[in-house]
């Protein structure tokens, strides 16, 4: 009788631990959504120009890589959460600084419109990942792999906008990467793997 109680307690603890990790992973991904929305809003208002947005996308890429590395083993330690949080805080400060400096962009320019569309796609992809983690459709490892894909997208956008212009051909290449990432998100959310504890 005592052994079965211990086994039950261990199972309950594991369930709550998996749920707590999922909430933590989902909140990390949700923070990516929030940062991307701030970048998009800055582009739309003219507070950010294409070059500034590209620099911020490079920083977002670093955060995504940190998240991918941290989730690779299916766990997110307190130390990893703290490092990611510090990196996210730095990006947040940099977004605020870039949006409130003397530089401005033209939200109606073709280059800004292309960057806005790419950032909006980042928001959509990150929302799909966060929803998948919350619902249990994505395991922690799957979310980590998808964050690695998001990092690639952000790096590509950063390179394209580094000179202050995103050309039509550059955007087409970015869109191809985004389409592949979208397919991976769909596949990972609809495969047989599910987070432990999902009913």
C-alpha positions, 0 to 999 in steps of 0.5 A, a space after each residue: 500500500 505504501 509503495 503504491 502511494 509513493 508511486 502515485 505521488 511520483 506520477 503526480 509530481 511528474 505530471 505537474 513538473 511536465 505541466 510547469 515546464 510546458 507553461 514555462 516554455 510557452 511563456 518563453 515563446 509568448 515573449 518572442 511573440 510580444 517582442 516581434 509585435 513590438 518590432 512590427 508596430 515600430 515599423 508600422 508607425 515609422 519609429 523603426 526603419 528597416 536597418 533597425 528592425 534587422 538589428 533587432 531580428 538578429 537579437 531575436 535570432 540569438 534568443 531563439 537559438 538559446 531557447 532551442 539549445 535549452 529545450 533540446 533535452 526536454 528540460 528548462 532549468 532555472 539557470 537556463 530560464 534566467 539566461 533567456 530572461 536576461 537576453 529577452 530583457 536586453 532585446 526589450 530594452 533595445 527595442 525601446 531604445 531603437 523606437 525612441 531614437 532620432 532615426 525614423 522609417 517610412 512605413 509605406 516604403 516597399 522595403 518596410 512593407 516587406 520587412 513588416 510582412 516578414 515580421 508578421 509571419 514571425 508573429 504567426 509562427 511563434 503563436 502557433 508554437 506557443 499554442 502547440 506547447 500549451 495544448 500539448 501538441 508539441 513536446 518540449 524537444 519539438 518546440 526547441 527544434 522549431 525555435 531553431 527554425 525561427 532563429 534561421 528565419 530571423 537571421 535571414 531577415 537580419 541579413 536582408 535588412 542589414 543594408 536598410 533595404 529588403 529587396 523583392 528577391 530577398 523577400 522571396 527567399 525569406 518566404 521560402 524559408 518561412 513556408 518550410 518552417 510553417 510546414 514543420 510546425 504543422 507536421 510537429 503539431 500533428 505527429 504522434 508525439 505529444 507532451 506527457 500528461 496531455 489528455 
